[in-house]
């Protein structure tokens, strides 16, 4: 029963995920199917409900084209849904009522509300239709299910099917991996996060424990320092970890030198101001910044005097502030509504003041003036750009602002479906956690598009096997989106109640599986840096699939274009190469000291100076552990782009300069992609070489970019057998590939051309093959020439093409040899003499001349060698063939 | 031999098609004749031509059953023979009069016969099947008559039938001229071709792409390519559609003459065709009931609003005004193909779709056309633009100082100095070249009949009376003919010139020394 349930659920969700599925069963069908499968009908109906929800979602998300799909069916379904619910209410007392049925029954009120709301509005499907009803229903189901599960699970053997509302739980695009990093010390449960050093800090009465969170390793051992008694508001280690600053009160910050043990305090100068917080900075002019209600104080640390020296003060009324170390940006809120913001970026390049800007806030009533609070504003860093996200609780929108050096520009808004939200960034992907709805929506801000990458799905816990871990971790402990969760920048979740630290992961596979728009999903995958190899493999798999599915030529061509364009960009930026990462695996504590570079140069030079200064941060040994990957993929290269410069073409200029593409200075330029080099070396046996090199490469790729050689090896060659029946389609694809590569000025691997020749010859399309060769679409190479000769066994014209190619490549030896083999020994001799080829055995010419049974020719060949090869007259060949010529002449004479 | 009865200049040429299997009995000899030009010659004259030809064929078959007879050189005439199909012979008789223009190269004439027959087969199927279709021969006669007359109309200059003579020595009939393009353009063309051929669903389509009168790409076999290319140059390309524009192609003369001659065909068509029916045993009933398709008729193609070329040559379907789509048959493929041509400025794209794959005729073709417009029009636009940018114009393939003809006999591709440049050669040079080619032709035939399967390499360098160098080089299926006037007198100079040309323009194919 359980297995069947899962199976049914899978089909339902997959139907839901496939937006194009035209034939949806009605609820009646589902119930009938469920009955025949001996599955509880209510299960099926609730599954159907979810599917229905899916549909609703897609109707809403999609633009014009999707809106009108199946509207009638939707309406019909919603009506049926209600009647089904009625039936179930009658069966309320049935002894066989299952978990899901119970859910459905208990939430029937909400379900009905929602259903009727949708039914009432169905012809005009619109954004956020019946959202409130939906969320109510969903919450009801969720809570009930969780309760039920907790009761049930004690008696049941484990299965993969037990987190959250499982109907949707199995499908997820974002997950946290079990086990978490456990910070469960006895005693206190107070956690602090030092984002400058990426340390999770926990305080006990006399010690401070710190867990390194980058690279993320669940088994990391905490280090500890003694701590003096007293209140602690905030703690941050200096960026070199030598100093510890503790905010003791609103007026005092204490600084302790770990090495010397010295302690001193810095206090506010007057009672009229108070310290809101502080942070360490790697700005050259100062070391620590205090944020006070009256403004910013920049201090530098003086080791000799054991004191802070005030460098500069910025006067400003501050109601609250936010700071993230990865952006080096501090945002100061002021004004009645706290919505007027001023930003400072304190980078290695100095202090940049950003223009003041106002956040947008909708008013609930005419006279009300909502006050913006700090937790509703988030600074995020994606693709090296800095955004500020502001949650407008009245409008239920998440506004985004992008920071340029000289401007702050509002970029658009994202819809919000929850009263509590959280924001994470993984691998330049923005995750908006709709905490109340217990789903997460993911956005890729790259293309300035405000469309989610995929439908909202819950966060999933993976790798947790209840049976084995039950003694350590009870059910109650892991509550997805529990109240005790706090979200740390950029991609960590701290479960304060349990002392767990989770790292959020993206499931690229699931994301790519849920999208039908192949070119855009490829673009998405190509931008991934964190799991570059996985993204690359996924791209290759997608490429194989679209070809095997015989998708339209235009679509496949666009997909190939995407891959070639990103590869070309990666090569230009130098990020496509093997990692020589032995010297780069420095401890993250040290690497964090490196400064991010803020580019000040206004005219150009963003990428240039970026490359020069790019530190080795963020380069962790990716192959050691899949889940201990860098959390700081791009944070070292945050840059403000000059608005003036980028305004004419924001996307393209940023695409090149963005942090992810930058590389170590010693690597750029000097190293070239190994496969590109190989493709230029015309070694017959380079297939094997290539394979080895690529395997090494795979474990170390830093970019998802796919070289033309890889595309050939892992896509075209890999699917050759399956495509045997339809070579012409495959040829068309390869033509598109060659076009795309040529457009990007990329070199195509000779093996690809050899493959083309084979395909065309196998189909006996020699005329096209000829055109391909004559027009140099198939670029000349020895491999191709040899393949033409091979394929030319059945077609003399093709063989000639091969011979001509050898001649044009100046492969004199092979050319002469083949001429002789074909019986053109006189031509071969002439050619050999002209091009001074002396590596072909005279005996071959003589044999060929003998075979032609022409004594004159044989004599001529013999004479040739006598004249041109010193000492030939003394060889055995000479004697033997002299006799033969004599014999032939005498036989003619007689 | 008394064949040239008329003093009319047009009668200096006679062309006949006859079937040796017909009219075996005495008194029925006329039945053999399937076509005769000029049609108004008395039967006795016609019979004497066919009778002499048949006699020679029968006689020479005794010695050479496979290839009976190529040519008879009489004092006043040359008889050019071509066995188009087993026992279907085409004979052309040309007069060697004192008219200085009447200097022929036999192979060039035979290629005319070959061309008209190939085109006929492409549109109507083999002559033999048509003969078998109706025992009286009326069916095949009617088809041959219209077809050959329409074909010959292209050779009329004024009232005179001007067959290719020595002035066409630097031309090779039965070959295609290709556009040379850069790799990028070539890739784009191939990409376009793939898209086009995928427009008709899963069935295997073929295509031919042309820019002006030059071939850009083909997926057909070489001989089919030649046929379709020839037809396209004659009737479909932009130059052919806008008659009056002169062409540099050997296939078309100035087309002012076409109309008058086409009119001439119309005027005397019916009696001339009917005369054979009456001479036959049975008269076909309702011999006008069938519509004779005349693919070579002039001014019948035009470019439609959607860019597709339309014609009413193939008639219209019953009860509809939409013209029937043309169909042709290819040599190596059993099935007949719909011919669907699209034109965008200088770009002409011909798509061949198997008849069986299009279920409901007109409607099906319309769907394919719609697909082409949707999927390929942007690509075609880009390709046309790119080719136009890379094209060097009419004289693109002129090489200063050289007058040349380059033939790839494997692929039926040729390239030659532009006609405008060839006319600058003196008559003497051209006549000498014609003779040289005649020699080379016979040498090739000899090598073929030796049947070694070994391509003969040949090199001839002649200093003509007018001090021009005449050069012919054959190597491994490629031929190069060249005239160098105003050249230095040493042989070394001539051979150096060839070498340079070969390295520069032929990838060194002719530079063996």
Interface residues (C-beta under 8 A of the other chain):
Chain A: X553 X554 X557 X728 X729 X731 X732 X735 X736 X738 X739 X742 X743 X765 X767 X768 X770 X771 X772 X775 X776 X777 X779 X796 X797 X800 X804 X807 X808 X823 X824 X826 X827 X830 X831 X834
Chain B: X181 X183 X184 X186 X187 X188 X190 X191 X194 X195 X197 X198 X204 X217 X218 X219 X220 X221 X222 X225 X375 X410 X411 X454 X457 X475 X476 X477 X507 X508 X509 X511 X512 X513
